[in-house]
Structure formats: C-alpha cells, structure tokens
C-alpha cells in the first residue's frame, strides 16, 4: 500500500475504536438500549478483510458484533449510531438496534442475533450470485463460539458440494460469551475443522492488519476465481466483555495485559512511525479530529434524529414496501 492508503487505514482503525468507545459511553448514559456487543480489539480483522473485498459489490454478513463490519462495508456511521439510538434515521429505521445493523444499498446484509444464523444465509447469497452469473462473493464473518452449531456443519457441507463463492471468516477471540474455547471445543484450531468438507483453510494473526490483508487477498482470490469456498481463521481478542452486562471475571488480568500489548492499533501505528509515514504528533492530531467528528457530527445526528412514530409500527414489515433502500440491490 502507498503511504496515503496506509494513513487512511490507520485512521479507520482509530475511528472504529473511538466509535465503539463512544457507543459504550452512550449506553452508560442510557441513550442506547438493548444488547450491545463491542468490537474493540478485533478491528484489524473486519477492516483488513473488507479492504481487500469489493465493498458495495460483494455481500457481507455477520453476527451481532456488527458495527465495524457495517461501516467498513459502506454503511453510514451516522446511520449506524442512529440505529443504536433507536431513531428513524437509523440503518434499520430504529427497529433493529445494535445486533441488527442492515444496509442493502451497500450489500451489507445484516448482523444477526441468533448464533450460527449467518452461515446458511451467506450460502444463499453466494448461490444467488452464482445463479446470476456475477463475480460477486459472499463474505460471512463468524465467531469461534458459533462453530459448534449445526448450521455451521450443514452450511459447510452444502457450500463445498455446490462449489459456492463464499468466504467464511472466523474471528477466534477464544471465548463464547464466558466459556473459554478449550472447555467447549475439542479441535480448538477452527481452520482444521473444515478439512472434512474439502474446503481450503488457513489460520493467521488477527492483530496485525498487514497479515490480515495478505491472507484475505489470497482467500478472496481463491473464492472469486471459482475454486469454491474458503475458510480463514484469525486469532484475535475482544478487550471488553461479551456484552455490556459482562464483568469479564472469567479472564485473568495477565491474559488481558498480554493481548493489550498486541493491540492492532499499536502494532500498525508503530510500524508506520518506524517507516517515517506518521509521527506521534500527527497521530494525536488524527485522534483529536476523529473525536470531534464522532461527537459533533455522528452523536449530534443521532441525538437530533426523530423517534419512530407509533403509527408506523408495521411499516417495513410487508413485502410491498416501496422504499428502494430495502429492495433494490436484491433485484439487480
């Protein structure tokens, strides 16, 4: 990447972290309701993978830790925050909340609350692309905790049998809510679990965005070239609890400190400073500008947006909805 792109990418990592931090604050202020699952610590995975995808063209789908995936795919940060606030201007018109960000105008086909739910949907999107004869692929982000669901194995079997253009991206953060992976899963290296389905797979460091992009580029090229599905596992870590009600009491301080020292922002920032691409002063200026953007534009937009109207309770439910935002991309 050229220095300009490297700076942009580094800014994105900081932006996503600060966005999640501000969301945390808004939740504590009781301006965000419902469940909230933050992505802090895992930013390099979604950012790096989707940097190598064709966002707006390829389909992207994920679970409920979905804010960053949506924004990197092309969803408006203002609309994502408004959705968290439950406002009419939100990406799901305030009806979905944190776990159901959805923007088909950029082919972000949603975050889903049910564990394992995105697997078959991703295969369906890939099947649709194959039937239409496009070069689109479906990218399905998943957590390690979802891989013991039946939908995981059923989908992998059919995706391989039908040679579907789907990329499965496992973000292995070692925990399924509060259960560490060795207490729930026999084969802890998730990329090894797909060998029985004849699917190409690999495992990589999810904290280093350069590593993520290199691995993602290879996997995406494999899928787009018609060689069938690919399963890629990134080892990563969430810095906050599973959700806002999680005290993280099941994790040791030593383990957390070890992973914080491998912060994806720290790793990439140090690399750019050593290469002379960014200085500490430039980084501080970047952080200040990001904080101002989030507060003065994104939060302001969410707080000033209107609440959904009670009389519109059934709106966006029926399939005769005339709003092209919801039906356009699926007809192309």
C-alpha positions in Angstrom: 0.0 0.0 0.0 1.2 3.5 -0.6 1.6 5.9 2.4 -1.7 7.7 1.7 -3.6 4.4 1.9 -1.7 3.3 5.0 -2.6 6.6 6.8 -6.2 6.2 5.7 -6.3 2.6 7.0 -4.7 3.6 10.3 -7.3 6.4 10.7 -10.0 3.8 10.1 -8.7 1.6 12.9 -8.7 4.5 15.3 -12.1 5.7 14.2 -13.7 2.3 14.8 -12.1 2.1 18.2 -13.3 5.6 19.2 -16.7 4.9 17.7 -17.1 1.8 19.9 -15.8 3.7 23.0 -18.3 6.5 22.4 -21.1 3.9 22.0 -20.1 2.4 25.4 -20.5 5.9 26.9 -23.8 6.4 25.2 -25.0 3.1 26.6 -23.9 4.1 30.1 -25.8 7.4 29.6 -28.9 5.2 28.8 -29.2 6.6 25.3 -28.6 3.2 23.7 -30.8 0.4 24.8 -31.0 -3.3 24.3 -28.0 -5.6 24.0 -24.6 -4.1 23.0 -21.6 -6.1 21.9 -18.4 -4.1 21.2 -15.6 -4.9 18.8 -12.7 -3.2 20.5 -9.5 -5.2 20.0 -10.7 -7.0 16.8 -10.7 -4.1 14.4 -7.9 -5.4 12.2 -10.0 -8.4 11.1 -13.0 -6.7 9.6 -11.0 -3.7 8.4 -8.3 -5.8 6.8 -10.6 -8.4 5.1 -13.0 -5.9 3.7 -10.1 -3.7 2.5 -9.4 -6.5 0.0 -13.1 -7.1 -0.9 -15.2 -5.2 -3.3 -17.4 -3.4 -0.8 -20.8 -2.5 -2.2 -20.5 -5.3 -4.7 -19.7 -8.3 -2.6 -22.2 -9.5 0.0 -21.2 -9.1 3.7 -23.0 -10.7 6.6 -22.1 -11.3 10.2 -23.3 -11.9 13.8 -24.3 -9.4 16.4 -20.9 -7.7 17.0 -21.5 -5.9 13.7 -21.0 -2.1 13.9 -17.5 -2.1 12.4 -18.3 -4.6 9.7 -21.3 -2.5 8.6 -19.3 0.8 8.4 -16.3 -0.8 6.6 -18.8 -2.3 4.1 -20.0 1.2 3.4 -22.9 1.9 5.8 -23.0 5.5 7.1 -21.5 5.9 10.6 -24.3 8.4 11.3 -27.0 5.9 10.4 -25.3 3.1 12.4 -25.2 5.4 15.5 -28.8 6.5 14.9 -29.8 2.8 14.8 -28.1 2.3 18.2 -30.1 5.2 19.5 -33.3 3.6 18.1 -34.0 6.5 15.8 -36.0 6.7 12.5 -32.8 7.7 10.6 -31.0 4.5 11.7 -29.8 1.9 9.2 -32.8 -0.3 10.2 -35.1 2.7 10.9 -34.5 2.3 14.6 -36.2 -1.1 14.6 -33.2 -3.4 14.9 -30.7 -1.9 17.3 -27.1 -2.9 17.8 -27.5 -6.5 16.8 -29.4 -5.9 13.6 -27.5 -3.3 11.6 -28.6 -3.7 7.9 -27.9 -1.8 4.8 -28.6 -3.5 1.5 -27.7 -0.4 -0.5 -24.0 -1.4 0.1 -24.8 -5.1 0.2 -24.3 -5.3 3.9 -26.9 -8.0 4.5 -27.0 -7.6 8.2 -25.9 -8.5 11.7 -27.9 -11.4 13.2 -28.6 -12.2 16.9 -29.0 -15.9 16.6 -25.7 -17.8 17.0 -25.0 -19.6 13.7 -27.7 -17.8 11.8 -25.5 -16.1 9.2 -24.0 -19.4 7.8 -26.9 -20.6 5.7 -27.8 -17.0 4.7 -24.3 -16.5 3.4 -24.5 -19.7 1.4 -27.8 -18.5 0.0 -26.3 -15.2 -1.1 -23.4 -17.0 -2.7 -25.9 -19.3 -4.5 -27.8 -16.3 -5.8 -24.6 -14.7 -7.1 -23.6 -18.0 -8.8 -27.1 -18.3 -10.4 -26.9 -14.7 -11.7 -23.5 -15.3 -13.2 -21.9 -12.4 -11.4 -18.4 -12.3 -9.9 -19.8 -11.4 -6.5 -18.8 -13.4 -3.5 -20.4 -13.7 0.0 -18.2 -12.9 3.0 -19.5 -14.4 6.2 -17.9 -13.3 9.5 -18.4 -15.6 12.4 -17.1 -16.2 15.9 -15.5 -19.3 17.2 -18.4 -19.9 19.6 -20.8 -20.3 16.7 -18.9 -23.2 15.1 -20.5 -25.8 17.3 -23.9 -25.0 15.9 -25.5 -27.5 13.4 -25.8 -24.7 10.8 -22.0 -24.4 10.7 -21.6 -28.0 9.5 -24.7 -28.1 7.3 -23.7 -25.0 5.5 -20.0 -26.0 5.0 -21.2 -29.3 3.5 -23.5 -27.7 1.0 -21.2 -24.8 0.2 -18.5 -27.3 -0.7 -20.8 -29.7 -2.5 -22.2 -26.8 -4.7 -18.8 -25.0 -5.0 -20.3 -21.8 -3.8 -18.4 -18.4 -3.9 -18.4 -17.9 -0.1 -15.6 -16.9 2.2 -16.0 -17.8 5.9 -14.0 -15.6 8.2 -13.7 -16.9 11.7 -12.8 -14.3 14.4 -11.5 -16.5 17.1 -11.4 -14.4 20.2 -11.1 -17.5 22.4 -14.4 -17.1 24.3 -18.0 -18.0 23.6 -19.6 -15.4 26.0 -17.8 -16.5 29.2 -16.7 -20.0 28.1 -13.1 -20.4 27.1 -12.7 -22.4 23.9 -10.9 -25.4 25.4 -13.9 -26.1 27.7 -16.4 -26.3 24.7 -14.5 -27.4 21.7 -12.3 -30.5 21.1 -10.5 -29.1 18.0 -9.5 -25.6 19.1 -7.9 -24.6 15.8 -11.0 -23.8 13.9 -9.5 -23.9 10.5 -8.7 -27.6 10.9 -12.4 -28.4 11.4 -13.3 -27.8 7.8 -11.0 -30.3 6.3 -13.7 -32.9 6.3 -15.7 -30.8 3.9 -12.9 -30.4 1.4 -12.6 -26.7 2.0 -9.3 -24.8 1.7 -8.5 -23.1 5.0 -5.8 -21.3 6.9 -5.1 -19.6 10.3 -3.4 -16.2 10.8 -2.6 -13.4 13.4 -5.7 -11.2 13.6 -4.0 -8.4 15.4 -1.7 -7.4 12.5 -3.7 -5.8 9.8 -0.9 -6.3 7.2 -1.1 -10.1 7.9 -4.9 -10.0 7.7 -4.9 -8.2 4.3 -2.3 -10.6 2.8 -4.2 -13.6 4.0 -7.6 -12.1 2.9 -6.4 -11.3 -0.5 -5.3 -14.9 -1.1 -8.6 -16.2 0.2 -10.8 -13.8 -1.8 -8.9 -14.5 -5.0 -9.5 -18.2 -4.4 -13.2 -17.8 -3.9 -13.8 -15.2 -6.7 -11.8 -17.4 -9.2 -14.4 -20.1 -8.9 -12.3 -22.5 -6.8 -15.1 -22.8 -4.2 -15.4 -21.7 -0.6 -12.5 -20.8 1.7 -12.4 -20.8 5.5 -9.9 -18.4 7.1 -9.3 -18.1 10.9 -7.9 -15.0 12.6 -6.7 -15.2 16.2 -7.9 -12.1 18.0 -9.2 -10.8 21.3 -12.0 -8.6 22.5 -10.9 -6.1 25.1 -14.4 -5.5 26.6 -16.8 -8.1 27.9 -19.0 -10.2 25.7 -21.7 -7.6 26.2 -22.3 -4.7 28.5 -23.5 -7.0 31.3 -20.3 -9.0 31.2 -17.8 -8.3 34.0 -15.0 -10.4 32.4 -14.4 -12.1 35.7 -13.6 -15.4 33.9 -10.4 -13.9 32.4 -7.1 -13.2 34.1 -5.5 -9.8 34.2 -2.3 -11.4 32.9 -4.1 -12.7 29.8 -5.7 -9.4 29.1 -2.4 -7.5 29.5 -0.7 -9.9 27.1 -3.3 -9.2 24.4 -3.5 -5.4 25.1 0.2 -5.3 24.3 -0.7 -6.7 20.9 -3.3 -4.0 20.2 -3.9 -3.8 16.4 -3.7 0.0 16.5 -0.5 -0.1 18.5 1.1 -2.6 16.1 0.2 -0.8 12.9 0.9 2.7 14.4 4.4 1.7 15.5 5.1 0.2 12.1 4.0 3.5 10.3 6.1 5.5 12.8 9.2 3.4 12.2 8.7 3.8 8.5 8.5 7.5 8.8 5.0 7.6 7.4 3.4 9.0 10.6 4.7 10.9 13.6 3.4 10.8 17.1 2.2 14.4 16.7 0.3 13.5 13.5 -1.4 10.6 15.3 -2.5 12.9 18.2 -3.9 15.3 15.7 -5.7 12.5 13.9 -7.2 11.2 17.2 -8.5 14.7 18.1 -10.1 15.2 14.7 -11.8 11.7 15.0 -13.2 12.5 18.4 -14.6 15.8 17.1 -16.2 14.1 14.1 -17.8 11.5 16.3 -19.1 14.0 18.8 -20.1 16.9 16.6 -21.4 15.0 13.6 -22.3 11.4 14.4 -23.6 11.7 18.0 -25.2 15.0 17.2 -27.0 13.4 14.2 -28.2 10.5 16.4 -29.4 12.7 19.2 -31.3 15.1 17.0 -32.9 12.5 14.8 -36.6 11.8 15.3 -38.0 8.8 17.1 -40.0 6.3 15.1 -43.7 7.1 15.1 -46.1 4.7 16.9 -48.4 4.7 13.9 -45.6 3.4 11.7 -45.2 0.3 13.9 -46.0 -2.1 11.0 -44.0 -0.2 8.4 -41.2 -2.0 6.6 -42.8 -5.4 7.5 -44.7 -6.2 4.3 -43.0 -7.1 1.0 -44.8 -4.3 -0.8 -42.7 -1.7 0.9 -41.9 1.0 -1.8 -38.7 2.1 -0.2 -35.9 1.2 -2.7 -33.3 1.1 0.1 -34.8 -2.2 1.1 -35.5 -4.0 -2.2 -33.2 -2.5 -4.8 -30.0 -4.5 -4.6 -31.7 -7.8 -4.3 -33.4 -7.3 -7.7 -30.2 -6.4 -9.6 
